[in-house]
Amino acid sequence: MKSSIKNTLKTILPILLGVFLVWYSYYSTSEEDRSEIIHYVKNADLFWVGVSVFLGILTHLSRAVRWNYLLQPLGYKPKLFNNILIILTAYFTNLGIPRSGEILRATALATYEHVPFQKGFGTIVTERVIDLVMLFLIVAIALFLQTDIIWGFLQQKGFNLIYLLALIGSGLLALSLGMYVVKKSNSKFALKLKKFLRGLLEGILSIFRMKNKWSFVLHTLFIWLAYIAMFWVIKYTVLETVDLSVSQLLVPFVAGAFAMSATNGGIGIYPIAVSSALAIFGISKVSGDAFGWIMWISQTLMIVVFGAISFLILPLWNRNK
């Protein structure tokens, strides 16, 4: 019963949070500002929106190819079209139930390509670890390229360098102590955590042992460069953001990337996070909100349309299996 309640809360709470943030975003703006944001969204240049959506589709195709590079060393090579359908369906289900897509991917792969669930799921975890490493790399690049303006913004908000360094130092100290305690502990939790961390490390290192490691690396770079590009082209849909550089747009890109994990598909929080980050560069709240909503709506509609189609086609395509 407790497990059932916990799982229900995991599903419902992100949705409720997203709905609340949509409500908050709506009622925290004036009627005039809301009209202007809606005007931007309704009149967004469909060419640039289309380019962004096209780049988004390419990232899913690249993911499908990259997935096989992880599966081949295990002795499996699923059909590429099945990989595409499974990945799009997984992203679609993630909009309803957070992280359900990962389970669905491994289950569908086992059903239609006869890859054992554990092995398929292991490759998906490895993918997620690699993507997390790429995200933190982009965070580091954004901080390096925009150090002055980010620090100036933080100072305006009352952040103190000494307090910030003390906070970072305390965090690193706590992390070091925690790792030391876990390393020395033989408790069930510590053993599970050590096993999990070893698995993650092995997953990352396995890339360098695979046959197509450089192809895997190139696809990973393409996916993340395409993510940045599909975000960058949206600047042409809002007049105030046209002159922003790639290095400046990396800051709201990172903010949006982290926001995506807070609610189902970033509902509600994604436009707020992007708008807040754009404010660092002097972009008005109206233009920032419009940018965030155009980006979120276009990509979410892409997932809904292609994900729903893939959900219907997948069993039909494999009806003889």
N, C-alpha and C positions, 0 to 999 in steps of 0.2 A: 504493500500500500504506500509506504513512504517513498519507494522507488518510483511508483506511478505518479505520485504528486510531484516529485522532483522533476521528472521528465516533462510533465504537463507545464510546470512553471518555466522550464527552459524554453518551451515552445511559445507560451503565451506572453511572458514578460517582455522579450524583445519586440514583439508585435505591439504590445501596449505602449512601450517606450517610444516606438516609432510613431504611433498614432498621436501620442501626447506631444512629441516634438513637432509634428506637422501642425497640430493645433497651436502650439506655442509660437512657431514661426509665423503662422497666419495672423494671430492676434497681437503679436509684438510689433507689427508694422501698421502704419496708418493706412486708411482707405486709399489715399492718393498713391502711396508707395506700392500697395498691392496691385493697383490698376496698372502702374508702370511695369512692375515685374511680369504680370500676366501679358502685357503688351509685348515685352521682350520675348517671352516664351512663344507666344502665338506668331510673332513675326520673325523668328529666328531664321537665318539663311539656311534653307534646307540642303544646299550644296555642302556646306561645312558640316552640318549634322550628319549628312549621308556619308561623308568622308570618315567621320568619327565612328559611325556604325560599321562601315566597311572594315576599318582597321580592327575594330572589336571582333568581327567575324574571323579575320585572319589570325587573331591570337588564339581563338578556339581551334582552328585548323592546325596551327603550329603545336598546340598542346596535344592534339591527337597524335601527331607524328612523334613528338617527344616522348609520349607515354610508351610507345613501342620500344624506344631505346632502353627504357628501364625494364621492360618485360622480356626482351630478347635474351638477356643473360640467364633468365630463369627457364628458358626453353619454350617461350610462347611468342607468337606474332599474330595478334588479333587483326581482323580486317580493319583497315583505316576508316571506312565508312561507319562501322560499328562504334569505333572509338569516338568519332565525331558526334554521333547520335547520343551516346552514353554521356559524354561530357556536357553537351547542351542540356540534356534532360536533368543532369545533376545540378547544374546552375539554376535551372528552373525550379526544382524542388527546394533548393536552398532559400528561395524567396519566401516559402511557406514555413519551413521548419529548419532552423539554423543547423548547419553541418550535416544535415540528412543526406546531402548530395554525395558526400564521401562514402557513406555506407551503400547508397544506391549504386554508385560507380562500381564498387567491388562486387556487389551482388549481381548486377547486370553482366559484368565481365565473366563472372562464374557461370551464369545462366546461359549466355549466348556464345561465349568463347572457351568455356570449360577451364578457366584459370581459377585455381583454388582461392577462396575468399581471402585467406590470410596473406597469400603472396600478392594478390591484387591490391589489397588494402595497404600492404607494406610499401608498394611503389607509389601509392597516393600520398602516404605520409612523407616519403622522401621528396616528392614534388613540393609539398607544402613547406618543408624545411628549406629547400633551395629557394623558393619564392620569398620566404621570410628573410633569408640572407640577402637576397636582391633588394628587398624593401629597405632593410637597414643600411645597405650600401648607398641607396638613393638618398636616404635621410642624411647620411654623412656628407654626401656631395652637396646637398641643399644647404646644410649648415655651413660648409666650407665656403660655398660661393656667395651666400647671403648673410655671413656672420654679422657684419656691421649693422645692417638694417634690422635683422632679427633681434640683436642685442639692444639696439636703440628702442625698439618697440617694447621689449621686456622692461627696460628702464622706465619708460613712460607709464607702464602698468604697475610700477612700484617694486619690481624685482631688484634685489641687492646682490652684487657680485659675490660678496663674502657669504651671504646666506645660501646662494645658489651653489657655490663650491662646497659649502658645508653639507648641503643636502645631497649633492652628488657623492661626496666622500663618505657620508653616512650610508648611502645606498650601496656603494661598492664594498664597504666594510661589512654591512649586514649580509650581502650576497656571499662574500668570502667566508664569513662565519657559518652561514647556512650550508655552503658546499662542504666545509670541513666537518660539520656535524653529521651531514648526510653520509659522507665518505666513511666516517668512523662508526656510524650506527648500523645495527643489524635488525632494526625493526622492519615490519612488513612494508610500511610506507616507504622507508628509505631504500629497501631492496628493490621495490617496484620502480621508484624514481631513478635509481642508478641503472636499472635495466632499460628503462625508457630512454634515458640520456645516451646510453651506449648505443641503443638502436638508432637514435637520431644521428649520432656521429658516424656510425657505420653506413647509414643511408647517404650521408654527404660524401664520404670517402669512396663509396661504391661507384660514384660517377667516374672517378679517375681509373677505375678498373674495367669499365665497360668498353666494348669494342668500338662503339660510335660516340666516344666521349666528347670529341670536338663538335660533332653535329649536335649533340645534346646541349653543349655550351652555347653554340650559335643560335639554336632555337630559343634558349632561355633569354639570351640577350635580345633577340628579335621581339619576343613576347613583351618584355619590359620596355623596350624602346617604343614599341607600338602602343603600349598603355600610355606612355608620356605623350606620344604624337596625337592619339585620339583625344587626350585632354587639351593639348596645345591648340588644335584646330578650332576648338569651341570658342577660343578667344575672339574669333572673327564674327561671332554671332552677337556680341555685346560691344557697342561702340567704345566704352570706357576701358575695355581690356585689350583692345587691338594692339597697343604698343608694348605690352608686357613681353619680356624676353623669356626664353626657355628656362633659364636659371631662376627667374622670379616665379614662374609657374610651377617649378618643382615644389615650392613650399605648400601651396594649396593642394597640389597633387598628393603629397605625403599626408596632409591632414585628411583628405578625402579617403585615402587608402585605409587609414586607421579607423575612420568613421564607418567604413563598410562592415567592419566586424562587430560593431556595437549593436546594430539592429539588423533585422532581416533585409539584406540587400542595401543597407544604408538608409532605409526609409526614414525620412524626417531629419536625421542628424547629418546626412551627407551635405545637403545644401548649406546648412548652418556652419559646418566645419570649413567648407571651401570658402564661404563668404567671409568668415572670421579671418582666415589666412590671407585672403586677398586684401583685407583692410590694412594689413601691414604695409602694403604698397600704395596706400592712398585710394584704393577703389571703394566707391560708396557702397553702402549696405544694399541698396536697390540693385545696382549692377552686379555685386557679388552674389546676391541671392538668385538673380536671374541666371548668371553663369552656372551656379550650382544646380539649379533646377533643370536647365536645358541639358546639362551633362547627365544628370541622374535619370531624367525621363527618357532620353534617347537610348541610353544603354539598358535601362530596365525593360523598355518596350522591345528592344532587340532580344533580350533573354526570354521574355514572355512569349513572343511570337515564334522564334526559332526553337525555344525549349519545348513549347507546347506541341509544335509540329513534330519534333524529334520524339517526344513522348508517345505520340500516336504511331509514328512510322516504325520505331524500334521493334515492337513485337511483330508487326506485319512483315518487316524485312527479314525477320528471323523465324517466320511461322513454320518453316520446315525443320527447325532444330528441336 
